[in-house]
């Protein structure tokens, strides 16, 4: 569209008279707006009606999923309960024919500390490694358990009085 055509088009638009609004629409525009309370009540009922169908649409799959999960959990629980319990007769037992008990001193040192009343006390620290070895030569099984232990022993100072 060139400039001349545009000017003619705009002149024609200026000569046109707008159509009247439909009566119902004009009356709604001219009336005062509803209070917010009326609007909320009306809106809530509309949402409830629309929301109910939405809830129903989601409720069926969610219910089906919940029922399926309950069935699976019940089956797993039943299988765990129905497994025969391990009895002492059916459990393999270890018959140790060789037993060794070992105790090694790894380190030792003394320290001096003060008691709350100010009296000095000497402490002896000893670090031990204790080991128990069980062997079942029939099955070729060896069980070794090592337990580190720290022993703290208070040692009193030798106090010598004056000899008269």
ABEGO torsion letter per residue (X at the ends): XBAAAAAAAAAAAAABBBBBBBAAAAAAAABBBBBAAAAAAAAAAAAAAAAAAAAAAAAAAAAAAAAAAAAAAAAAAAAAAABBBBBAAABBBBBBABBBBBBBBABBBBBBBBBAAGBBBBBBBBBBBBBBBBBBAAAGBBBBBBBBBBBBBBBBBBBBBBBX
